[in-house]
Amino acid sequence: MDKRVQSVKWLYLTVFLLPVLAMAQEKDKNKEREAKIDEVVLVGYTKVSKKDVTNSVSSVKADAIKDMPSTNAAEAIQGRMAGVQVSLSEGSPGADVDIVIRGGNSITGSNAPLYIVDGVQMDNALSILSPKEIESIEVLKDASSTNIYGARGANGVVLITTKGGRKKAKTSINYNGFLGVRTIQNTINVLDPYQYVLYQYELYNKAGLQTDIDAFQTRYGTYDQLGKYKDVKKVDWQDEVFGREAFNFTHNLSVTGGSDNSSFSLSLNNVKEDGIMIGSGFKRNMANFKYDYDLSKKVSMTLNARYSRQTIFGAGTSSTGSQSTNRLRNAVRYQPFEGGSTVNVDEFDPLFADQTNLVNPILLANNEIKENGRNDLLLNGTLEYKINKDFTFRSIIGYVQRDEYINQFSGTVTTLARQNNDQPVVFLSKSQTRRITNTNTLNFRKTFGNHKLDLLAGQEIVKTDGESLAMTVKWFPKSISAEEAFANIQSASPPSGLVQDAPKAGRSPDRLASFFGRANYIFKNKYIFTASMRADGSSVFGPGNRWGYFPAASAAWKVTEENFLKNSKTISELKLRAGYGLSGNNRIGSFLYDTFFTTSSDYGYAFGTNVTPGATTGNILANKNVKWETATSKNIGIDFGLFKGKVYGSLDVYQTDTKDLLLLAQIPKDRGYEYQYQNSGSTTNKGIEFSIGSTIISTDKFSWKIDANISSNKNTIKSLGNNASASANSYLYPSGWQNNLNDFLVQVGKPVGTYWGYVTAGRYEVSDFDYNQATQVYTLKTGIPSSAAAANGAKAVQPGDLKLQDLNGDGIIDNKDMTDLGNAQPKFYGGFNQTFRYKNWDMSLMFNFSVGNKVYNANKVEYSTQYLYKDNNMLAEVADRWRWFDDAGVKVNDPTALAALNANTTGWTPPAGAYFLHSYAIEDGSFLRLNNVTIGYSLGKEFTKQLGLSNFRLYFTMNNVFTITGYSGYDPEANTRRNPLTPGVDYAAYPRSRFILSGVDITF
């Protein structure tokens, strides 16, 4: 086992498991603890006592996150739930948060869970919620619990309940606000000025071309003059671009109260945050009003209105595109000094930009202006009618609207502008999605003797509509500002003979009709049986395939209710669970079962003196036979409590088999199309989850609590259906950071996200060559495979060049020598939280970890490969490369002298060929991160009472405190490709920052 994996393992055991196991042996000398297993959780449209749950459910209550200040609710739950991976794709303000439950089931479709907020479906709901307003988060993980929510439940369901007021409670006002600052956590080490010019000297002089030699001397000076670069101040462009102190101001205000028959809650949230990168930032305003009213003893209603308005500023560092969208490159590879050459870094030199493919990163950051805005509106009302003591009818109607827009300006120094006559370009897009949901349920609950029966029948409809419009407007005046361009797109004037690109518009209607039922039976408070069925009809499928049926069943045995354990002093709770169920996924676009035509002047034809718009289909072939993707889940679990609830936890073992995968398959182009959605292939996820917690010490003055979880999931592709060749049963897939680079393998028997490339074998040494003294040419010896075609742009290899392994032994290194280089799937992952309270002081420590996952460091490939351009800086390790020039600047050709010159170097010459993946870039991504440390102090009750307050707490917090990892990039959790097939790729990710803040929590 790798030493880093061992260190994470032993640190985890030392910090968490040993204290828990030790304290479990002690006698209970303190007051009886709260029994965690008696909590109430939300499962399948109703609340259930946790002791009666038969399914696999993870839960986080408000108390667990109330003292953790955060602007993002997803960050607050990171590492807190077994089987739930929460990770930020990168460190930019408002960055996407990935939540994956028990591994990914889909291959080309989304693996995001279904979010239900106060009974209404929403997308990416955690991004529009403040942690302070969350009452509880329940995550349904197995199909026996998710199937009741039907469509999209195959990837898990996240149920979020927001806080409301309390009846018969006086009005209470709470303010929670904090001020903080973010700073960059680490940077990528690059060559210093002297190392940089020595490397450029080698590039310009190695071939002996006089034009190159003269060009070097003009730009940098003669070799004798290069010593001055030892004294040139190094400019860290990463620090210049990402090094500012980014301030955050966050305010949360809530007002709650109630009368005898009503309650209300008003929550307001305001966030203004700078990004560590020039021009980046984030602001958000949210308001949520919740009102409960008892119309009578039998009829009650709840009204909820939520509005969120947020804007992300800045173009960031990357997108899911290729190198052309990589802005990080300029901060890493730009010459590491100001002056000292003919290039003035304070001005834009188009010739230098063309020669180097680089622009001064500060100029570039100020020339790319982007605003990404999003407004969310949620309105929902609930009516509950208690027909009698046994029957309850409930109806929920909800309306969700999301408006999004992007305004992006590319100034004259950007690549996009330079491709369009050096004139600014503007991209504008806007979209709106509207969803209406209506859910009606009838619930019957009855207890008679030793029998308890709970029956639920329901019906639900979801109507979704949306429109989108996007346009790229070119050829603005060079002097125009971003604000002027956004407000006056008519000022763009195409050159003679050219026209603007046609705008793109689309609509996305979606209809879902559902019927469902569930029966829960408890006998003698010992034996619990649950069965459910859901039928979903979806408009995205063609006639005959629209309906999917998803049954499920589960059972539990509360062993501690048996006589042989009822009076046990050690085992206070023990419940065995088992579940089986099916759930469905319909996440594809609308009307893909039929052929539609798009009209545009782009497809026009001449008719007389006019151009008549033509019509064409898209590149996706219709498939009327496509149907529901189905996941079958099996789960066995144990819930336990020891020493009167002092130690509590659960253990789950599961297997999820997904078939009829909704794959966007590549098809032969002889029919005029590139892709087709097919039900093709299957995957399986097997795993184990363990969570444990303990109130180690609990006295009036001091308490110490700890909660932890650890999970392991193994994903395997079982079948690829018609999407792979019959002989290989596999296909290659590109990550997309570099064009035409097929660096992922999709193959039966392997996990999704398998890296595909060459195995690094060091470098070629002088001893690998025959040397011709007369011609001074090195020729590779017979029998030694050449990496020329794969790594060196077909140029003959020389001593010091990168060497790759000839895996098949045919003497030629080509794509037949590519192999499985690992995958992004960790062996296990999890988190643990410790909470301490001493008198009026409190402290919490939140860790999360991952062990055994691999990270594809694509930055490392790019920043250590020469490829096409000179005058690009490189990684610091390139200073230890193979040398061709001695300390006098004279090229060494003699084999003995050349070998002696490189006796103490270990690196290879940066490859001159195109970028490619080899094992050098696949790194161990194991890490242990201290996500959050919070220290708080609360004023005593007597003092706060004198001030007219019920609570006054001051706190200090640090987020992203430290990360123990062997990964050489910015962050081992970076994932910039946004595709289930290409996980774990770190390419041009926005660097993570450390966040230090202090705040106050006051309740009136």
N, C-alpha and C positions, 0 to 999 in steps of 0.2 A: 504494500500500500504506500502511496506517495506520502512523504513526510508532512506536507501541508494538510493532507486529509487526516493523518493521525493527530496532528496538533489540534485541528478543529474538533475531532472526536473526543480527545481527552479533555479539552477545555470545556466542552459541553457536559461531559460527565462530572467534571470537578465543580462547575458553577451551578449545575442544576440537580442532576440525579442523586449525587451523594448526599446533599443536605436533605432531600425529600426522603430517601430511604432511611437515613439515620433518624430523622424525626418520626418516621412511621413506627419506630420501635419504642418510642417513649410513651409513658402513660399520659392520659389526658388530664393534666392538672389544672386546666383552665376551663372557663365556661363553655357550654356546648356551642359548637360552631354551626353556622348556617349550612343546611344541607343543600348543596348545589343541585342535586338531582331533582329537587322539588320546584325548580324554576318552571315558569310557563313559557312555552315557545309557540310560534305561529307555524302551523303546518297545514297546507291544503285548505285555505279559506277559513279556517277556524283556529282558535287557540286551544292548545292541549297541554296538560301538565307533563313536564318532561319525564316524570316517572312512568307515564303511560305511552310514551312514544315508542313505536316499533321500527322506525326508520333511522337512517344515518343522517343526522342533523348537527351542524356546528352553529354555535350561537355566540354573539358578542352583545352584551348589554351596555347601557349608557354608562354605568358605573365604571366599566373597564376602560373607557376612553375619555371620560369627562375631564380628567386632569391632564390630558395630552393635547396641547395646543397644536393645531394644524389647519392649513387652508384647504386640505384635500382629505375627504373622508376615507378614501382608499388607503392613504398613508397611515391613517389611524388604526386600521385593522390588519396591516401587514404583519405576517408572522404569528397571528393570534389564533388561527383556525387550522386544524389538521386537514390535509388534503386540498387546501385552498392556497394557490400560489398567487401572490399579489406583487407585481413588479412594475416599476416605471421604465418606459422604453428608453428614456434619456433624461437629462437634467434640466431641460428648458422649462420656462414658466408655462403652466397649463399642459404639460406633456401628457400624452396618452398613458393610461394605466391599464395594464393587462391583468385580468383576473381569469385564471384557468383552474377549473375544478376537476380533480382526479385525472389530469392529463388531457390532451386534446383528442376528441373523437373524430373530428372531420379532418380531411386532408387539404382540400382547396377552399372549403367554406370556413365561416367564422366559428371560433371556439368560445366566443363570449357567452356568458350565462344569460338567462332571462331575468330581468329586474322587475320586481313588483313593488311599487311605492304606495303604501296606504291603499292597496287593492287595485292599483292601476299600472298597466305595463308602461315602462319607459326604457329608452336606450341609454346606456352609459350613465345610469342614474347617480352614481356616487360623485360624478364631477359637478353636479349642481346642488349638492347637499353640503351643509356645514356640519362638521362633527358634533357641534354643540346641540343640534336639533334632532339628533338621532336617538330614539328610544331603544331600539333593538335592531340587530341584523341577524337573520337566520339564513343559513345556507343549506339548501336541500341538495344532497349529493348523490343519492342512489335513485334508480328509476321507480322504486316502490313509493317514494315520496314525491319525485318530480313529475310523474306521469299525470297527476291530477291537474297539472298546469299545461299538459299537452304540448302544443307546438313550441318548438325551441327549448323545450325542457331537457333535451338530450344532453346539453352541456351544463346542466345544473340550474338551480333557481336561487336567486338572492332576494329574500323578502325583507323589506325595509319598513319599519314603522317609525314615524316621526312623533315627537313629543306633543302632547296636548295639555290642556289645563285640567284641574281637578275640581269636581263639584264640592260645594260647601267649603271652599278655600278662599282666603282673602287674596286680594290682588298682590302679586309679587313681581318685582322688576329686577332683572339680572343683567349686568353688563360684564362682558368678558372681552378684554382687548389686549393686544400685545404689539410691541415694536421689536423688529428684529433686523438682522443683516445677514446676507448670504455672501460667502466668499468661495472662490474656486478651491476644490479639495486637492487636486494634483494636476500636473501637466505632463506632456510627453517630452522626454529629453531629446534634444537635437544637437547637431554639431555646433560648436562655438565658431566665431569668425575665422580664427586661424585654421581650425580643422576643415571648415567649409572651403576656404580658398585653396588649401592643399588638395582637397578632393576635386575641385574644379580644375586645378592645374593638371591633374592626372587625366581628366576627361578631355580637356582641350589639346593636350600634348601627346597622348598615348599613340595616336595614329600617325603622328609626325607630319600632319598637313600644315603647310605654312599659313594658310588662311585662318585656321583655328588657332595657331600659335599667336598670330598677330592679334586676333580678336581677344584672346585672353589678356595679352599685355595691355591692350587698350582699355579693357575693363578693370583689370585688377593690378597691373604692373608686372614687372619682371620677377623672376623667382627670387632674386636677391632682395627685392623690395617687399616680399610677402611677410617678412618678420614684423612689419608694422601692425599687422592684423592681430598680433598677440596683445597689443595694447588698445585695440579698438573695442569700445564698449559694446558688449553683446546686448542686442535688443531681443527680449523675449516677447515675440508677437502674440503668443498665447496669453501672456499676462496683459499685454496692451489691449487685446480684444475682450478677454474674459476676466480681467483682473480687478474690475471695479467692485466697490462695496455696494451691494444691491440691497436696498432697504425694503422692508415689508411693514405695512400698517394694516392691521386687521381689527375689525370691531364686530362684536356680536352683542345684540341687544334683544332680550326677550321679555315679554309681559304676559303673565299667566294669572288666571283667577277663575272663580266660579261662584254660582249661586246654588240654591237647593236643587234646581233642575237643569242647570246649564254650566258649561265651562268653556273657556276660550284660551287661545294661545297665539301670540303674535311674535314672530321671530324675524329679525333683520340682521343682515350680514353684509359687511363692506370690506373688500380686500383691494389693496393697491400694492403691487409688488414689482420691483425692478428685477430684471434678469441680470446675471453677471456679464452677459454679452452686450456690447454696445447696441443700442437701439431695441433691445428686447424688454419685455415686461408683460404684466398681466393685471387686469382689474376686473372686479366682479361686484355686482350688487344683487342681493337676493332678499325676497320678502316672502314669508309664509304665514298664512292666517288659518287657524283651525278652530272650529266652533262646534260644540256638541250641545244638543238641546233635547230634553225629554218632553215630547208633545203631550204625553200622557203616561200612565203606568205601563202601557203596552207598546207605545210607539215612541221611537227616538230617532234622531237624525244627526248626521255629521256633515259639515260643509268644510271644504278645504280649498284654499286658493294659494298657488305658489307661482312666483315669477322670478326668473333669474336672467340677468343680463351680464355677459362677460365678453372681454376682448383680449386676445393674445396679440402682442406686438412683436415684430421682428421676423425676419426671414429664417432665422435659425441657422443651423449648420448643415442640414441634410434634408433629403426627402427620400421616398422609396425609389427614386430614379437612380440613374447611373452616375458616373463621375462628373458629368456636366452640372449636377446640382450639389456637388460637394464644396461647401464654403469653408469647411475646416482646413482643407488642404492649404489655403493661402496663409493661415496663421501658423502652420507647422513648417511649410516648405519655403516661405519667403526668405530672402537673404537675411542673415541674423545680425545685421548692423545697418546704421544709417550712414550715408556717404561712403567714400572709399571706392566708388565706381562711377561710371558715367550715368547711372540711374539715380535720379532724385526721388527718394521714396515718398516725398510729400506731394508729388505731382504724378499724374497718370501718363505713362509712356506706352502708347499702343504697340510700338515695335517690341518693347521689352515684354509686354503681355503676350504677344504672338510667339515670341521666341521661348518663353518659359511656361506659358499657360498659367501664369500667376498674376494676381493684382494685389497691390498693397492691401492687407486685410482691413486696415482702418478705413481706407477709401472705399473699399467694397462694402463694408458694413454700413457706411453712411450713404451708399448709393442704392441699396436694396431696402425698400420700405414695404412693410407688410402689416396689414391689419386683418385679423381673423376673428370675426365676431359671431356670437351665438346668443340668441334669446330663447328662453324656454318658458312656456306657460302650461301650468297644470291646474285644472279645475275638476274637482270630483265631489260628489255627494253620495252619502250612504243613508238609506232608510231601513230601519230595523223594526219589525212588527212581531211582538211576542203573542202569537195567536192564543196560546195557552201555556201552561207550565212545561209542556213537552215539545211544542212546535214553535219554531222561530223562522220567520221569512226575512231575508235580507236582500236588498237591491243596491248595487253600486253603479253609478254612471260617471264616466270620466272623460275628460277632453284634454288631450296633450297636443301642443303645437310647438314646433321648433323652427326657428328662422335662423339661417346661417348665411354669412357673406364673407367673401375674401376680396380685399383690395390690395393688389401688389404692384409696386412700381420698380422697374429695373432701369437705373440710370445709365449714363453713357459709358461707364467703365465696366459694366457687366458683360458677361459673355453673350447674353441674349441681345443686348443692344448692339454689340459689335457685329453680330450676325445680321443686323437689320440697319445697315448704313450708319452705324454709330449713333442712332437716335433712340431715345427712351421708348420703352415698351410697358404697357399696362395690362395686367390680367384682372378681370372682374368676374366674380361669380356670386350667385345668390340662389338659395333654395329654401323651400318651405315644406315641412312634413306635418300633416294633421292626422290625429288618431282619435277615434271615438270608441269607447269601450263601455259595454253594458254587461253586468254580471248579476244574475239572480240565483239565489240559493234558498232551499228549504231544508231546515235542520230539525231532526227529531232526536231528542235525548230523553232516555228513560232508565231509571234504576228500579229493579224489582228483585228483592231478595239478594241473592249472590250474583245477579246478572246486571250488567250495565251495557246499554245499547246506544250507539250514536250513529245516526244515519244522515247522509247528506246527499241531496240531489241538486243539480245546478245546470244552468244554461248560460252561455257567454257568446257575445259577438264582438268582433274587433274590426273596425273599418279604418283603413289607412289610405291616405291620399297624399300626393306630393308633386311638386314641380321643381325643376332646376333650370338655370340658364347660366351659361359661361361664355365669355368672349375674351379674345386677345386683341388688343388695339395697338398697332405699331406706328412708327414714324411720327412721334411727337417732336416739337421743337426742342433742340438740345438744351436750351436754357430753362425749360419748364421745371417746376417743382412737383413733388409728388402730390401735394394738396391741389395744386392747379390742374394737374392731369386727371385726378379722380373727379374733379368737378366739371371739367371741360374736355370730355373725350372727343368732341367735335373738332378740337384744335389739331388732332392728328391728321396729317395729309400725306397720302401715299404718293411716292414718286410716279412719274408718268409711265403708264402701262401696267401698273400694279394695283391690286385691290386688297382691302382688308380681308382677313380670314373670316369666314362665316361663323356666326355664333352657334353654340350647341345648346339644345334644349331637350328636356326629357320629362316624362311623367312616370310615376311609380305607384299605381293603385294596388291595393292588397286587401283581400277580404278573408275573414276567418269566422266560421260558425262552429260552435262547440257544445257538446252535451257531456255531462260527467256525473258520476256518483261515487260515493264511498260509504262503506259500512265498517264500523268499529265495534267490536264486542269484547267485553271484559268479564271474566268469570272468577269469582272469589278474590278479586283484586290480585290475582296471580297470573292468569293466562289471558293474553291479549291477542286478538286476531283482527287484522285489517285487510279489506279488499277494496279495490277501486277500479274504475273503468272510465276512460275518456275517449270520445269520438270527435275528431277534428276534421272539418272540411275547409280546404284552402284553395283560393282562386289562382295560386301560382301554378297549379297542376291542371292538366287538361281533363276534359270530361272522361269519366271512368276511373280516374286516379286521384280524385280530389279528397277522398275520405281516408283517414287513417284511424286505426283502432288500437288503443294502448291500455291493456289491462295490467294490474299489479296486485300483489298480495304480500303480506308480511305478518310476522307473529313474534311475540315476546313472552318470556317466562320470568316473572319476578321471583327469583329463587329465595330471596330473603323473607318472603312471605310464607315459605314452608316452615314447618315446625322445627326441622333440624337446624335452621339458621335464624329463626325468629328472635331468639334471645342471645345471639352471638354478640360478644363484646368487641370483636375484631371487625367482622364484616357487617357494616351497617346497611349497605345497599349492594345488590347484585342482580343484574338483569341480563338475560341472554336474548339476542335479537337475530332474526333472519328475514330477508326480504328478496323478492324477485319481481321484476317489472319491465315493461317496455315504455319507451318515450320516443317522441318524434322530432324531426328537424325539417323545416321547409325553407331554409334561408337561401333562396335563389331569387332572381329577378322575376318580375311579372311577365306573363304571356310568352315565356320561352318555349311553350308547346306549339306556337303558331308563328307564321312568317309575317313580318311587318316591313313596310318600305318607308324610307326616309327621303324626302324631297329636298334638294339643295341645288344652288347654281353651280356648286363644285362638280355636280354630275350632269351639268347642262349640255345641250347640243345646239348647234346653229340651225335656225329656221328663218330663212330670209336674212334680214339684217339684225335680227335679235337673237339673244341667247335664251333658250327655253329651259327652265329648271328640269332636271331629270330626277329619277328615283332609283334607289338601290336598297338592298338589304344590308344588314350589318355583317359582322364576321362570325356570328354564332348561328349554327344550323339549328333549326327548330327540332324538338323531340317531343312528340305527343305522348310518348310512353313513359316519360320521367315521372317518378312517384316519390313518396315519403322516404326519407332516410330514417332508419330505425335503430335505436340503441337498446340492447337487452342487458340489464344489470342484475347481478347477484351479489348479495351482501350478507355477511355474518358479523355480528358485533356483540360486545360485552360492555355494559356500563357498571361501574363499581364505586363504592364508597367504603372507606375504612375508618375505624376509630371515630364513630359518630360524625362522619362527614369531614373529618380533619384532612383526610386524603381522598381524592376523588379523581375519576378519569374514565376513559373509554378506549376500547380497542376495536378496530374494524378491519376486516379482510374483504376485498371485493374483486369482482371481475366484470368489466363492461365490454360487450361485443357489439360493434356497430356494423351494420350491413347496409347494402343499397346506398353507398356513399354518394352524395350529390357532388360529382366531380365535373369540373370544367375540363373536359378531355380534348387533347389535340387530335385532329382527324386528318386523313389525307385531303389535300387541297384540290383534288380533281373535281370536287363538287362545288368549288367556288367559295368555300368557307374554311376557317382555320380551327374553330372550336365547336364543341357541342356539349351541353349538359347531359350527363348520363348517370344512371344508378349503377355505379361500377366500383366494385371492390369492397373490402371490409377491413376493419382494424379491431384490435383488442387492447384493453388497458387492464392490467392486474396490479393490485397494490395493497399496501397495509398502512394503517394510520393508528397512531397512538397519541393520546393526550392525557396529561396528568397534572394535578394541581394539589396544593396543600397550604393550609393555614398553619405555618410552622410554629409561630408564636402569636398569641392574642391575649394581651392584657389591657388594662385601662390606659397604660402609658405607652406601651410598645406593641406593634404588630409587624409580622413579616409573612407575606404571602407570595407564593410562586405558582405560575401556570406555564406549562410548556407543551409543545406538540412536536412530533416528528412523523414524517410520511415518506413513503417510497412508492413510486409508480413506474411500471414498465410498459411502454407502448410498443406494439408490434403490428406491422402491416400483414394481414392474413391473406388478402387477395387484392389484385388490381383490376380484375375483370377484363374488359376489352381495352383498357387504357395502356396496356404493356404488350410488347411482342411476346408471342407464344413461346419463343425459344429462351429469352432472357428473363421474362416475368419481371421486368424492371424498366425504368427509364430515368434519364438524367434531367435535372431541372436547374435553371440558373437562379442565383441569388439576386442578380440584376445590378450589383454595384459596378461591374465591369461588363461591357457588352460581349456577348458570345462566350461567356464563361460558364460552363455547365459544372458547377461546383457542389451540387447536392445530388444524392442518389435516393431514388424512391424504389424500393425493392421489397418483395415479399420476404418475410422473415426478419426484416430489420425495422428499427424504429423510424418514425417520421422525423425528418431533420438530420439525416446522416450526411456528414461532410465527405466529399469525394475529391481526391487529389493525389498528388505524388508524395512519396516519403523522402524527406530530406536526408542526404547522406554526407553532409559536410561540404568539402570543396576538393577540387582537383589539385594535386600536388605536382611538383616538378618531376617526381619519380614516375608519374603516370604518362610521361611524354618522351618521345625521341626528339632530340634537338639537332638541327642542321646548322653547323657553325657558319657555313658559307652564306646561307640565305637568312639565318637567324629566325628560323621558323620552328615552332613547336608543333609536333604532330602526335596525336594520341596513339598510344601503343595498341597493338593488336590485342583484342580480347577485353579491352576496357570500354564499357558502354559509354556512348556520348549523350550528354543532355542537351545538345545543340538545338534540336528541333523543339523540345519542350520548354527550355529555359532561356535560350540565348538568341532567339529570333533567327534560327537556322545558321547563325555564324559559327564557325569552327571554335570549339572550346579551347581555352588557354589555361595555363596554370592559374589557380586562384578562383576560377569560375565555380559557380554553384553546381554541386553534384547531386544527382537524384538516384534512387535505387532502381535497379533493373529487376523488378519483382518476378517477371516470367522467364528471366534468364536467356532471352533471345538475342542479347547483345545490342539491342536497340531500345532506347528509352523513348516511348511514345505513349499515347493514351491507353494502350493495353497494360501499362504499368501503374495506372491509377488504381486507388484502393480506398477502402473504408477507413476514414481518419477519426472516427468517433462521432458523437452527437451531443446535442445540447441537453439531453435528459440527465438530471442528477440522479445519483444513487439514492440519496435521501435529502430531505430539506425540512425546514420547520422554523420554530422560533420559541423563545421563552421570555417571560416577563416577571420581574420581581418588584414588589411594592413594599415599602417600609413606611411606618408611621411612628413617630416618637413625639408624644405630647402634641404640640401644635405644628410639628414639622412633618412633611411627607416627601417621599422620594420614590421614583419609579425608574426602572431600567428595562428597555425593550430591545431584545436581540432578535435577529433572524439569520439564518444560515442556509447554505447549500453545499453539498459535497458530491464530487464526482462528475459534475457537468463540464463539458468542453465549450470553449468560446472561440469563435472564428474571428480572429483579429485581422480584419481586412485592412485596417489602417496600417498595420505592420507590413503587409504585402506591398501596399502602395509606397510607403515612405522608406522602403529599403530596396526598391526597384528603380533602375535608371530609366528604362523604356525610351521615350522619345525626346525628352527635354533636358538640356543642361541648365545650370544656374538654379537648380532646385536644392533646397536643403534636405538633409536625410536624418534618420534616427541617429542618436549619439553612438550607438554600437557600430555604426559604419566606420567610425574612426579606427576600429580594430581590424579593418579589412585587409585583404591582400595588397601588398605594395609593389608597384612597378618602378618607382623612382626613389633614389637614395636621398640622403639628407642634403646633398648638393643640388638636387633637382635633375639629376642625370638618370635617364632610363637605363635599367639593368636588364640585360638579356642573357648573360652567361648563367647557365643552370646552377653552378655551385654558388655564385654570388647571389642569385635570386632566391635560392633556398635559404641561404644565411640571412638575407634581408627579411625574410618572413618567418624566421624561426620562432619569433615571439608574437606573431599575429595569429588570430584564430578565425577571423571572419572571412567571408568570400567577397569577391567583387560583385557589386550590385548588378543583377541581371539586366542585360540590354534588350531582352525580348519583351513581349507583351506580359501583362499581369496574369498570374496563374496561382492556383492554390497548391501549397505543399505543407507538410506537417509542421514546419517552422512557425506557421501562423495559427496553428491549433493549440490553444493553451488550456491549462487546467483552470476552470472558472470557480473552483471551490472558494468559499469565503465565509467569514463570520463577521457580521456587521452589528455594531451598537447603533441602532437606529435612533434611539431617543433616550435622553437623560432629562428628567424633570425634577426639580427641587422646589417645594412650595412651603410657605408659612402662612397659617391662618390665625387671625387674631382670636383671642378667647371670647367666649360667648358673653361674658359680663362686659367686656370692653366694647364689643360690637353693639350690644344692646344700648349702651350709653350713646353711641353714635347714631342710633336709630336704624341699625342694619341687622340683618340676620346672618350675614356671612361676609367676610373680607379676607381674601387670600391673595398673596403675592407669590409669583413663581418665576423661576428661571429655567430655561429649556435650551438644550442643544440637540439638534437633529443631525443625523449622519456623522456621528462623533468620530468613529474610526472604523476601518475595514481591514481585517486580517486576510490577506489573499496573496497568492503568488502571481496574479494576473498583471501584465505589464501595461495594459491600457488604462483609460480613464476609469472604467467601471465594469466589473464582471457581470453586472445585470443588464448591460446595454443590449438592446434588441431593436435594430432600426429597419428591418425589412418588412414587418407587418404582414407576414404571410405564414400560415401554419407549416408550409413545406420548407421554409427557410428560417428557422429560429436560430437564436444565438449568434447573429452576425453583428459585430461591432464595426460599423462603418460610418465615420463622420458624425458620431453621436455628440450631442451637446453635452459638455462636461457636467458632472454632478457637483453640487456645491454643499458646503457645510452651513447650517442655519443656526444662528445664535439669537435668542430672543428673551425678552422679559415682559411680564404682563401682570394684569390684575383681574380678579374675579370678585365682583361685588353684587350682593343681593340685598335689595331694599324690602 
